[in-house]
Amino acid sequence: MKNFYSSLLLVFTVVGSLIAQQDVLFTINNKPIYTKEFKRIYNKNLDLVQDKSQKNVDNYLELFVNYKLKLEDAYAKGLQDKPSYKSELNGYKRQLTQKYINDNKVTDQLVTEAYERLKIEINANHILVKLDQNATKAQENTALAEIKKLRERVIQEGFNAVQKDIHNGKTLFAENLGYFTAFKMVYNFENAAYNTKVGQVSDPFRTRFGYHVVVVNDIRKNRGNVTVAHIMLETDKEDLINKLYKRLEQNEDFQTLAAQYSIDKSSSKKGGMLPKFSGGQLASTVFENEAFALKELGSYTKPFKTKFGWHIVKLYSKQGLRAFTDYKTELEQKVKRDSRSQVLNEQRVEKLLTKYNLTYNQPLLKDFEDNLTDYFFKGLWEIPEVLNTDKPFLVIKKKTLTYKDFANYLHKIQRRPQPKRSYSELLEKVYKDFLDFNVSKYQEDYLEDENQEYADILKEYKEGLLLFELMGNQIWDSASNDSIALKAYFNANSAKYKFSKRVKATIASSALKKQAKAAYKLLKAGKTKEEIESLLNPADQVNITFNSGNYQLDNPALPSKLKIEKGISKVKKNNKSYVVVVVNKVLPEMQKTFEEARGSVMSDFQDEKELKWISELKVKYPIVINQENLNALKAELNH
């Protein structure tokens, strides 16, 4: 029988080895890279690849092989052990883990609830009896009794009378909160507010701040969102923003002026258009209020100033709350960052306790109760030597926590302020926190074993981060610091780095052809820019504006059919404006200096350095392609 089991084990081992070998696409330095990994990444990135050549399996395989070569070199150099790498990875891992440990059903319920609440804003008052989160049961009972009495007073006397009598800003608070909506208050408070009718006083409820009651004064619909465009200038350009406002009042095109003058580069190319936004979404409350105050589509504000600069805002659309499907992803993120996350955590722990067959009932706490002293409440308690610290205390599947683990936890938390209470009450609370923490940590520690999707994503990030470290050391930093090699590369390839033909010019612009013609005549007569502005721009109007600089011939500020020669052009229509271009100088194609070409030289030099490095890696780490598996893969992917 023993020989039979030995033979059977050998058969399974051989079969497993053969299956693994059948999946190997190639090896690097005798280390296998599997077909399933290549196929997963290829299919995942297929729609993201713009270069059609990279969709070809052979071409993509070359990129994949080069990627794995670099990783092999990174591990060989020990970059995975760098503290900075470990810190960055652990930070990402914590974020990713959160996505996979919570119950999606509970999350969906919270998201739906939040959306319904976002439809309205609540105006409310509240009373708070302040209470520490670690209060004793006796302190909890006293605070609860006091808030109940205050609730009755509010019902009998009215909020304002009670507010004047009790508010001290220390232990008792009676405050007017104004309007708020979902996510603006802690979740328990929000629940009470949204579940209380207008004119009524809520039942007492607990938050981390203490015991409250809420008085709901009014409700109104959410303001929704707006789509606006803006012209933005620097904080010292008040004169220019006022001139542009006058041009708008003279029926000039808003988007044309935004494209020409706005310093907000992310929006100026789109005529100043901004993505739609809702209340509280922008960094400037002033900007939001000005935008929401616009009533009619097409109307615009007078110039106003924020900490970012001067603005004129034009309204293009005004909408109610976004559709749920459009808002859902953002709401999910908000739910996980909000105090609602406590609900998610409680649900998660509850399920884990069931999964691991655990409860908060721990009879072994009696051993600790017998070894506690009042020194604990002073932060001076030491673990007694008589305690058997090696004894098992808590078993979570594969992990065993000992008396020492719980004793250390007790010793650590005594540093926090602790109100004096009975040892049994203290240990009951501490053990709950200890158990919650450890079942959660166990799930996180073993998540890669239990969830393949999570494992794949984490691996991609590990490798991507490692590759970033390697490329920085091998290519980017070394190229940046090697000025001699950069200059040598520039000298050998200088013909690649030239300025194209340009003009040094001044452009006069107006929305009115008549004014542009007047500017043309004045320019021909030798008048200066200042003289022309004085003549054509009366005190209450801006008919003409000037801009000067060096312009590439394809610059949209230049009219398309401009004659490239020194002199004053005739009036040309450009977009929705009329322009006169004074070409002061035609700048021919010319060689760039090293400093002028430095950015392009750096990029090209790094590309060449990387190609040479890849060639060296292929020699250092031999590659063997499994042609049979590659052919099968190509047949499958090209099907």
C-alpha positions as CSV (number, residue, x, y, z in Angstrom):
1,M,0.0,0.0,0.0
2,K,2.9,2.3,0.9
3,N,4.4,1.8,-2.6
4,F,1.0,2.4,-4.2
5,Y,0.7,5.9,-2.5
6,S,4.3,6.7,-3.4
7,S,3.6,5.8,-7.0
8,L,0.4,7.8,-7.0
9,L,2.1,10.8,-5.6
10,L,4.8,10.5,-8.3
11,V,2.2,10.4,-11.0
12,F,0.5,13.5,-9.7
13,T,3.8,15.3,-9.4
14,V,4.8,14.4,-13.0
15,V,1.3,15.3,-14.4
16,G,1.5,18.7,-12.5
17,S,4.9,19.4,-13.9
18,L,3.8,18.5,-17.5
19,I,0.8,20.8,-17.2
20,A,3.0,23.6,-16.0
21,Q,5.5,23.1,-18.8
22,Q,2.7,23.1,-21.3
23,D,1.7,26.6,-20.2
24,V,5.3,28.1,-20.5
25,L,5.5,30.7,-23.2
26,F,9.1,31.5,-22.8
27,T,11.9,31.5,-20.1
28,I,14.2,34.2,-19.1
29,N,17.4,33.1,-17.3
30,N,15.6,29.6,-16.9
31,K,12.6,31.2,-15.2
32,P,9.3,30.4,-16.7
33,I,6.8,33.0,-18.0
34,Y,3.4,31.5,-18.6
35,T,1.1,31.8,-21.5
36,K,-1.9,32.7,-19.3
37,E,-0.1,35.8,-17.9
38,F,0.7,37.1,-21.4
39,K,-2.8,36.4,-22.7
40,R,-4.4,38.1,-19.7
41,I,-2.3,41.3,-20.1
42,Y,-2.6,41.3,-23.9
43,N,-6.4,41.0,-23.8
44,K,-6.6,43.6,-21.0
45,N,-4.6,46.2,-22.9
46,L,-5.9,45.4,-26.4
47,D,-8.4,48.2,-26.5
48,L,-6.0,50.7,-25.0
49,V,-3.3,50.2,-27.6
50,Q,-3.4,53.0,-30.3
51,D,-0.5,51.7,-32.3
52,K,-1.9,48.9,-34.5
53,S,1.5,47.2,-34.8
54,Q,1.4,46.5,-31.0
55,K,-1.8,44.5,-31.5
56,N,0.2,42.1,-33.5
57,V,1.1,39.1,-31.2
58,D,4.7,39.0,-32.3
59,N,5.2,42.7,-31.8
60,Y,3.4,42.7,-28.4
61,L,5.5,39.7,-27.4
62,E,8.6,41.6,-28.0
63,L,7.4,44.4,-25.8
64,F,6.4,41.8,-23.1
65,V,9.8,40.1,-23.3
66,N,11.6,43.4,-22.9
67,Y,9.4,44.2,-19.9
68,K,10.2,40.9,-18.3
69,L,13.9,41.4,-19.0
70,K,13.9,44.7,-17.2
71,L,12.1,43.1,-14.2
72,E,14.7,40.3,-14.1
73,D,17.4,42.9,-13.9
74,A,15.5,44.9,-11.2
75,Y,15.2,41.8,-9.0
76,A,18.9,41.0,-9.7
77,K,19.8,44.5,-8.5
78,G,17.7,44.0,-5.3
79,L,15.5,47.1,-6.0
80,Q,12.6,45.2,-4.4
81,D,14.3,45.7,-1.0
82,K,14.6,49.5,-1.2
83,P,12.7,51.2,1.7
84,S,11.2,53.7,-0.7
85,Y,9.8,50.9,-3.0
86,K,8.4,49.0,0.0
87,S,6.7,52.1,1.3
88,E,5.1,53.0,-2.0
89,L,3.9,49.4,-2.5
90,N,2.4,49.1,0.9
91,G,0.5,52.3,0.4
92,Y,-1.0,51.1,-2.8
93,K,-1.7,47.7,-1.3
94,R,-3.7,49.3,1.5
95,Q,-5.8,51.2,-1.0
96,L,-6.3,48.2,-3.3
97,T,-7.3,45.9,-0.4
98,Q,-10.1,48.2,0.5
99,K,-11.7,47.6,-2.9
100,Y,-11.9,43.9,-2.3
101,I,-12.7,43.4,1.4
102,N,-16.0,45.2,1.6
103,D,-19.4,43.7,0.9
104,N,-20.6,45.0,-2.5
105,K,-24.3,44.5,-1.6
106,V,-24.0,46.7,1.5
107,T,-22.0,49.3,-0.5
108,D,-24.7,49.4,-3.2
109,Q,-27.4,50.0,-0.5
110,L,-25.4,52.9,0.9
111,V,-24.7,54.3,-2.5
112,T,-28.4,54.2,-3.4
113,E,-29.4,55.8,-0.1
114,A,-26.8,58.6,-0.5
115,Y,-28.1,59.4,-4.0
116,E,-31.6,59.7,-2.8
117,R,-30.5,62.0,0.0
118,L,-28.4,64.2,-2.4
119,K,-31.6,65.2,-4.1
120,I,-32.5,67.5,-1.2
121,E,-30.7,69.8,1.1
122,I,-31.7,70.1,4.8
123,N,-31.6,73.2,7.0
124,A,-31.3,72.1,10.7
125,N,-30.3,73.0,14.2
126,H,-28.8,70.6,16.7
127,I,-28.0,70.2,20.4
128,L,-24.9,68.2,21.5
129,V,-24.0,66.9,24.9
130,K,-20.3,66.4,24.3
131,L,-18.9,62.9,25.4
132,D,-15.6,61.1,24.8
133,Q,-15.7,58.1,22.6
134,N,-14.1,56.0,25.4
135,A,-16.6,57.1,28.0
136,T,-17.7,54.6,30.7
137,K,-21.2,53.1,30.8
138,A,-22.0,55.4,33.7
139,Q,-20.9,58.5,31.7
140,E,-22.9,57.3,28.7
141,N,-26.0,57.0,30.9
142,T,-25.6,60.4,32.4
143,A,-25.1,62.1,29.0
144,L,-28.1,60.2,27.5
145,A,-30.3,61.4,30.4
146,E,-29.2,65.0,29.9
147,I,-29.9,65.0,26.2
148,K,-33.4,63.6,26.8
149,K,-34.2,66.4,29.1
150,L,-32.9,69.0,26.6
151,R,-35.0,67.4,23.9
152,E,-38.1,67.9,26.0
153,R,-37.2,71.5,26.6
154,V,-36.8,72.2,22.9
155,I,-40.2,70.7,22.3
156,Q,-41.7,72.8,25.1
157,E,-39.7,76.1,24.8
158,G,-38.4,76.1,21.3
159,F,-34.8,75.8,20.0
160,N,-33.8,79.5,20.3
161,A,-34.8,79.7,23.9
162,V,-32.8,76.6,24.8
163,Q,-29.9,77.7,22.7
164,K,-29.6,81.0,24.6
165,D,-29.7,79.2,27.9
166,I,-27.3,76.3,27.5
167,H,-24.7,76.8,24.7
168,N,-21.2,77.1,26.2
169,G,-19.1,75.8,23.3
170,K,-17.4,73.3,25.6
171,T,-19.7,70.6,27.0
172,L,-23.0,71.8,25.6
173,F,-23.6,73.0,22.0
174,A,-26.7,74.5,20.5
175,E,-26.0,75.5,16.9
176,N,-27.6,76.6,13.6
177,L,-26.2,74.4,10.8
178,G,-27.6,76.0,7.7
179,Y,-28.3,73.9,4.6
180,F,-26.4,70.6,4.0
181,T,-26.9,67.5,2.1
182,A,-25.5,63.9,2.1
183,F,-21.8,63.5,2.9
184,K,-21.6,66.9,4.7
185,M,-22.1,65.4,8.2
186,V,-21.0,62.2,10.0
187,Y,-23.3,59.4,8.9
188,N,-25.1,58.9,12.2
189,F,-26.0,62.6,12.2
190,E,-27.0,62.6,8.6
191,N,-29.3,59.6,9.3
192,A,-31.1,61.4,12.1
193,A,-31.5,64.6,10.0
194,Y,-32.9,62.8,7.0
195,N,-35.3,60.7,9.1
196,T,-36.8,63.7,10.9
197,K,-39.7,65.6,9.5
198,V,-39.7,69.4,9.1
199,G,-40.6,71.1,12.4
200,Q,-39.8,68.0,14.5
201,V,-37.1,67.1,16.9
202,S,-35.2,63.8,16.4
203,D,-34.8,61.2,19.1
204,P,-31.4,61.3,20.9
205,F,-28.5,59.6,19.0
206,R,-24.8,59.0,19.5
207,T,-21.9,60.1,17.3
208,R,-18.2,60.1,18.1
209,F,-18.7,63.6,19.5
210,G,-21.4,62.7,22.0
211,Y,-25.2,62.7,22.2
212,H,-27.3,64.9,19.9
213,V,-30.8,65.8,18.9
214,V,-31.6,67.5,15.5
215,V,-34.3,70.0,14.8
216,V,-35.2,70.1,11.0
217,N,-36.2,73.6,9.9
218,D,-36.6,73.3,6.2
219,I,-35.8,71.2,3.1
220,R,-35.1,72.3,-0.5
221,K,-34.0,70.7,-3.8
222,N,-30.3,70.3,-4.5
223,R,-29.0,73.0,-6.8
224,G,-27.7,70.4,-9.2
225,N,-24.9,71.2,-11.6
226,V,-23.9,73.8,-14.2
227,T,-21.8,73.9,-17.3
228,V,-20.0,77.2,-17.8
229,A,-17.1,78.7,-19.8
230,H,-14.7,81.2,-18.3
231,I,-12.1,83.8,-19.2
232,M,-9.3,83.8,-16.6
233,L,-6.6,86.4,-16.3
234,E,-3.8,87.0,-13.7
235,T,-4.7,88.8,-10.5
236,D,-2.9,92.0,-11.7
237,K,-4.9,92.2,-15.0
238,E,-8.0,94.0,-13.8
239,D,-7.7,96.6,-16.6
240,L,-7.6,93.9,-19.3
241,I,-10.5,91.9,-17.8
242,N,-12.6,95.0,-17.8
243,K,-11.7,95.7,-21.4
244,L,-12.7,92.1,-22.4
245,Y,-16.0,92.5,-20.5
246,K,-16.7,95.6,-22.6
247,R,-16.0,93.7,-25.8
248,L,-18.5,91.1,-24.7
249,E,-21.0,93.8,-24.1
250,Q,-20.4,94.9,-27.7
251,N,-21.5,91.4,-28.8
252,E,-18.1,89.9,-29.4
253,D,-17.8,86.1,-29.2
254,F,-17.1,84.7,-25.7
255,Q,-15.2,81.6,-26.8
256,T,-13.0,83.5,-29.3
257,L,-11.9,85.9,-26.5
258,A,-11.4,83.0,-24.1
259,A,-9.2,81.2,-26.7
260,Q,-7.1,84.3,-27.3
261,Y,-6.7,85.6,-23.7
262,S,-7.5,83.1,-21.0
263,I,-4.5,81.8,-19.0
264,D,-6.4,78.6,-18.1
265,K,-4.7,76.4,-20.6
266,S,-6.8,73.4,-19.9
267,S,-10.0,75.3,-21.0
268,S,-8.8,78.1,-23.3
269,K,-8.4,75.7,-26.3
270,K,-12.1,74.8,-25.9
271,G,-13.2,78.4,-25.7
272,G,-13.0,78.4,-22.0
273,M,-15.4,75.5,-21.5
274,L,-15.2,73.7,-18.1
275,P,-16.6,70.3,-17.2
276,K,-19.9,70.5,-15.4
277,F,-19.8,70.8,-11.6
278,S,-22.0,70.8,-8.6
279,G,-21.9,72.7,-5.3
280,G,-18.9,72.1,-3.2
281,Q,-16.9,70.5,-6.1
282,L,-14.6,73.4,-6.9
283,A,-11.9,74.9,-4.8
284,S,-13.4,78.4,-5.0
285,T,-16.8,79.0,-3.4
286,V,-16.8,82.5,-4.9
287,F,-16.6,81.0,-8.4
288,E,-19.3,78.4,-7.7
289,N,-21.7,81.1,-6.3
290,E,-21.2,83.3,-9.3
291,A,-21.8,80.4,-11.7
292,F,-25.0,79.2,-9.9
293,A,-26.3,82.7,-9.7
294,L,-26.6,82.9,-13.5
295,K,-30.2,82.2,-14.5
296,E,-30.4,82.5,-18.3
297,L,-28.5,80.3,-20.7
298,G,-26.0,82.5,-22.5
299,S,-25.8,85.1,-19.7
300,Y,-22.4,85.9,-18.2
301,T,-21.1,87.6,-15.0
302,K,-19.3,90.8,-14.6
303,P,-15.6,90.4,-13.9
304,F,-14.9,89.0,-10.4
305,K,-11.8,88.0,-8.5
306,T,-10.9,84.8,-6.8
307,K,-7.6,83.7,-5.2
308,F,-6.7,82.2,-8.7
309,G,-7.2,85.4,-10.7
310,W,-9.9,87.4,-12.5
311,H,-12.8,85.7,-14.2
312,I,-15.8,86.2,-16.4
313,V,-18.2,83.2,-16.4
314,K,-20.8,82.3,-19.0
315,L,-23.6,79.8,-18.5
316,Y,-24.1,77.1,-21.1
317,S,-26.3,74.6,-19.2
318,K,-28.0,74.2,-15.9
319,Q,-29.1,70.7,-14.8
320,G,-30.5,69.0,-11.7
321,L,-28.7,66.2,-9.9
322,R,-26.8,63.8,-12.3
323,A,-28.5,60.5,-13.2
324,F,-27.6,57.7,-10.8
325,T,-25.8,55.7,-13.4
326,D,-23.5,58.7,-14.2
327,Y,-22.9,59.4,-10.5
328,K,-22.5,55.8,-9.1
329,T,-18.8,55.3,-9.4
330,E,-18.0,58.6,-7.7
331,L,-20.6,57.9,-5.0
332,E,-19.0,54.5,-4.3
333,Q,-15.6,56.3,-3.6
334,K,-17.3,58.8,-1.4
335,V,-19.1,56.1,0.6
336,K,-15.8,54.4,1.3
337,R,-14.1,57.6,2.4
338,D,-17.1,58.8,4.4
339,S,-18.1,57.8,8.0
340,R,-20.4,55.3,6.2
341,S,-17.2,53.2,6.0
342,Q,-17.8,52.3,9.6
343,V,-21.1,50.6,8.5
344,L,-19.1,48.7,5.9
345,N,-16.5,47.7,8.4
346,E,-19.1,46.5,10.9
347,Q,-20.8,44.4,8.3
348,R,-17.5,43.0,7.1
349,V,-16.3,42.0,10.7
350,E,-19.7,40.4,11.4
351,K,-19.3,38.2,8.3
352,L,-15.7,37.3,9.1
353,L,-16.6,36.3,12.6
354,T,-19.2,33.9,11.2
355,K,-16.7,32.7,8.5
356,Y,-14.0,32.0,11.1
357,N,-16.5,30.7,13.7
358,L,-15.6,33.3,16.3
359,T,-17.5,35.4,18.9
360,Y,-16.8,38.2,21.3
361,N,-17.2,35.7,24.2
362,Q,-13.7,35.0,25.4
363,P,-13.5,33.1,28.7
364,L,-9.7,33.4,28.8
365,L,-10.1,37.2,29.6
366,K,-10.5,36.0,33.3
367,D,-6.7,35.3,33.3
368,F,-6.0,39.0,32.4
369,E,-8.6,40.3,34.8
370,D,-6.7,38.7,37.6
371,N,-3.5,40.3,36.4
372,L,-4.7,43.9,35.8
373,T,-4.1,46.7,38.3
374,D,-5.1,50.4,38.5
375,Y,-1.7,51.3,37.1
376,F,-3.3,50.5,33.7
377,F,-5.4,53.7,33.9
378,K,-2.2,55.7,34.6
379,G,-0.4,54.1,31.6
380,L,2.0,52.4,33.9
381,W,0.8,48.7,33.8
382,E,3.5,46.1,33.0
383,I,2.9,42.6,31.7
384,P,3.3,40.3,34.8
385,E,6.0,37.7,34.6
386,V,3.6,35.0,36.0
387,L,1.4,35.3,32.8
388,N,2.0,32.3,30.5
389,T,2.6,34.4,27.4
390,D,3.2,31.4,25.1
391,K,-0.3,30.0,25.8
392,P,-2.7,30.1,22.7
393,F,-5.3,32.9,23.2
394,L,-7.1,33.2,19.8
395,V,-7.0,31.0,16.7
396,I,-8.1,32.4,13.3
397,K,-7.9,29.6,10.8
398,K,-4.2,29.2,10.1
399,K,-3.0,31.9,12.5
400,T,-2.6,31.5,16.3
401,L,-2.4,34.5,18.6
402,T,-1.0,34.0,22.1
403,Y,-1.4,35.5,25.5
404,K,1.6,37.6,24.6
405,D,-0.1,39.2,21.6
406,F,-3.1,40.3,23.7
407,A,-0.9,41.4,26.6
408,N,1.1,43.5,24.2
409,Y,-2.1,45.0,22.8
410,L,-3.3,45.9,26.3
411,H,0.1,47.4,27.1
412,K,0.0,49.5,24.0
413,I,-3.5,51.0,24.3
414,Q,-3.0,52.0,27.9
415,R,-1.1,55.0,26.5
416,R,-4.5,56.4,25.4
417,P,-6.5,58.3,27.9
418,Q,-8.7,55.7,29.7
419,P,-11.6,56.6,32.0
420,K,-11.5,54.4,35.1
421,R,-14.0,51.5,34.9
422,S,-14.2,47.8,36.1
423,Y,-11.6,45.5,34.7
424,S,-14.2,43.2,33.2
425,E,-15.8,46.2,31.3
426,L,-12.4,47.4,30.2
427,L,-11.3,43.9,28.9
428,E,-14.6,43.3,27.2
429,K,-14.2,46.6,25.1
430,V,-10.5,46.0,24.5
431,Y,-11.0,42.4,23.3
432,K,-13.7,43.5,20.9
433,D,-11.3,45.9,19.3
434,F,-8.5,43.3,19.3
435,L,-10.7,40.7,17.7
436,D,-12.1,43.1,15.1
437,F,-8.6,44.2,14.1
438,N,-7.1,40.7,13.9
439,V,-9.9,39.1,11.8
440,S,-9.7,42.1,9.4
441,K,-5.9,41.8,9.2
442,Y,-6.1,38.1,8.6
443,Q,-8.4,38.6,5.7
444,E,-6.1,41.3,4.2
445,D,-2.9,39.2,4.8
446,Y,-4.4,36.2,2.9
447,L,-6.3,38.1,0.3
448,E,-3.9,37.1,-2.5
449,D,-4.6,33.5,-1.8
450,E,-8.3,33.9,-1.9
451,N,-8.9,36.4,-4.7
452,Q,-7.1,35.9,-8.1
453,E,-8.2,39.2,-9.5
454,Y,-6.7,41.1,-6.6
455,A,-3.5,39.0,-6.9
456,D,-3.2,39.9,-10.6
457,I,-3.7,43.6,-10.1
458,L,-1.3,43.7,-7.1
459,K,1.4,41.9,-9.1
460,E,1.0,44.3,-12.0
461,Y,1.5,47.2,-9.7
462,K,4.5,45.6,-7.9
463,E,6.2,45.1,-11.3
464,G,5.3,48.5,-12.6
465,L,6.6,50.2,-9.6
466,L,9.8,48.1,-9.7
467,L,10.2,49.0,-13.3
468,F,9.8,52.7,-12.6
469,E,12.6,52.4,-10.0
470,L,14.8,50.6,-12.5
471,M,14.2,53.0,-15.4
472,G,15.0,55.9,-13.1
473,N,18.3,54.4,-12.1
474,Q,19.3,53.0,-15.5
475,I,18.0,55.5,-18.0
476,W,16.2,58.6,-16.8
477,D,18.5,59.8,-14.0
478,S,21.7,58.7,-15.6
479,A,20.8,60.5,-18.8
480,S,19.8,63.7,-17.0
481,N,23.1,63.8,-15.1
482,D,25.4,62.9,-18.0
483,S,25.7,66.4,-19.6
484,I,28.8,65.4,-21.5
485,A,27.2,62.5,-23.2
486,L,24.1,64.6,-24.0
487,K,26.1,67.3,-25.7
488,A,28.1,64.7,-27.6
489,Y,24.8,63.2,-28.8
490,F,23.5,66.6,-29.8
491,N,26.6,67.4,-31.8
492,A,26.4,64.1,-33.6
493,N,22.7,64.6,-34.5
494,S,22.3,68.4,-34.6
495,A,20.6,68.3,-38.0
496,K,17.5,66.9,-36.2
497,Y,17.1,69.9,-34.0
498,K,16.1,73.1,-35.9
499,F,13.5,75.8,-35.6
500,S,11.0,75.9,-38.4
501,K,10.2,79.1,-40.2
502,R,8.6,81.8,-37.9
503,V,7.6,85.4,-37.9
504,K,8.2,88.1,-35.3
505,A,4.9,90.0,-35.4
506,T,2.3,92.2,-33.8
507,I,-1.3,91.2,-34.3
508,A,-4.2,93.8,-34.1
509,S,-7.5,92.1,-33.5
510,S,-11.2,93.2,-33.5
511,A,-14.6,91.7,-33.8
512,L,-15.5,94.5,-36.2
513,K,-14.1,94.7,-39.7
514,K,-14.6,98.4,-39.7
515,Q,-12.3,98.8,-36.7
516,A,-9.7,96.4,-38.1
517,K,-9.6,98.5,-41.3
518,A,-9.2,101.7,-39.3
519,A,-6.3,100.0,-37.4
520,Y,-4.7,99.0,-40.8
521,K,-4.8,102.6,-42.0
522,L,-3.3,103.9,-38.8
523,L,-0.5,101.3,-38.9
524,K,0.2,102.2,-42.5
525,A,0.4,105.8,-41.4
526,G,3.1,104.8,-38.8
527,K,1.0,105.1,-35.7
528,T,2.1,103.2,-32.6
529,K,0.1,100.6,-30.8
530,E,-0.5,103.0,-27.9
531,E,-1.7,105.7,-30.3
532,I,-4.1,103.4,-32.1
533,E,-5.6,102.1,-28.9
534,S,-6.1,105.7,-27.7
535,L,-7.9,106.5,-31.0
536,L,-10.0,103.4,-31.5
537,N,-10.8,102.5,-27.8
538,P,-12.9,105.3,-26.3
539,A,-13.3,105.3,-22.5
540,D,-16.2,103.0,-22.4
541,Q,-15.3,100.6,-25.3
542,V,-12.6,98.2,-26.4
543,N,-12.6,97.9,-30.2
544,I,-9.1,96.7,-30.8
545,T,-6.5,94.7,-28.9
546,F,-2.8,94.0,-29.7
547,N,-0.6,90.9,-29.1
548,S,3.1,90.5,-30.0
549,G,5.6,87.7,-30.1
550,N,7.3,85.0,-32.2
551,Y,4.8,82.8,-34.1
552,Q,5.1,79.5,-35.8
553,L,3.5,79.6,-39.2
554,D,0.8,77.2,-38.1
555,N,-0.1,79.2,-35.0
556,P,-3.9,79.7,-35.0
557,A,-3.5,83.3,-34.1
558,L,-2.1,83.9,-37.7
559,P,-4.6,83.9,-40.6
560,S,-4.1,80.8,-42.8
561,K,-3.5,82.8,-46.0
562,L,-1.0,85.3,-44.5
563,K,1.8,86.3,-46.9
564,I,5.0,85.6,-45.1
565,E,7.0,88.7,-45.7
566,K,8.0,91.7,-43.7
567,G,5.4,94.4,-43.6
568,I,1.7,95.1,-42.7
569,S,-0.9,92.7,-44.0
570,K,-4.3,93.7,-45.2
571,V,-7.3,93.0,-43.0
572,K,-7.8,89.2,-42.7
573,K,-10.6,87.2,-41.2
574,N,-9.4,84.7,-38.6
575,N,-12.0,82.6,-36.8
576,K,-14.6,85.1,-35.8
577,S,-12.3,88.1,-35.6
578,Y,-10.6,90.4,-38.1
579,V,-6.9,90.9,-37.8
580,V,-4.0,92.9,-39.2
581,V,-0.6,91.3,-38.9
582,V,2.5,93.5,-38.7
583,V,5.4,91.2,-39.6
584,N,8.5,92.8,-38.1
585,K,10.9,90.1,-39.1
586,V,10.8,86.7,-40.9
587,L,12.8,84.2,-38.9
588,P,14.1,81.5,-41.3
589,E,14.7,77.8,-40.4
590,M,17.7,77.8,-38.1
591,Q,19.7,75.5,-35.9
592,K,18.7,75.2,-32.3
593,T,21.4,75.6,-29.6
594,F,21.9,72.7,-27.2
595,E,19.9,74.4,-24.5
596,E,17.0,75.2,-26.9
597,A,16.9,71.5,-28.0
598,R,17.7,70.0,-24.6
599,G,14.2,68.4,-24.0
600,S,14.1,66.7,-27.4
601,V,17.8,65.7,-27.1
602,M,17.2,64.1,-23.7
603,S,14.2,62.1,-25.0
604,D,16.1,60.8,-28.1
605,F,19.2,60.1,-26.1
606,Q,17.2,58.1,-23.5
607,D,15.6,56.0,-26.3
608,E,18.9,55.1,-27.8
609,K,20.4,54.3,-24.4
610,E,17.4,52.0,-23.6
611,L,17.8,50.1,-26.9
612,K,21.4,49.4,-26.2
613,W,20.6,48.4,-22.6
614,I,17.9,45.9,-23.9
615,S,20.5,44.3,-26.2
616,E,22.8,43.8,-23.2
617,L,20.0,42.3,-21.1
618,K,19.3,39.8,-23.8
619,V,22.9,38.6,-23.6
620,K,22.9,38.7,-19.8
621,Y,19.6,36.8,-19.3
622,P,19.1,34.2,-22.1
623,I,15.6,34.0,-23.6
624,V,14.1,30.7,-24.8
625,I,10.7,30.9,-26.7
626,N,8.4,27.9,-26.6
627,Q,7.5,28.1,-30.3
628,E,4.8,25.4,-30.1
629,N,3.0,27.3,-27.4
630,L,3.5,30.6,-29.2
631,N,2.0,29.2,-32.4
632,A,-1.0,27.9,-30.4
633,L,-1.4,31.2,-28.7
634,K,-1.3,33.1,-32.0
635,A,-3.9,30.8,-33.5
636,E,-6.1,31.5,-30.5
637,L,-5.7,35.3,-30.4
638,N,-5.9,35.8,-34.1
639,H,-9.0,33.6,-34.5
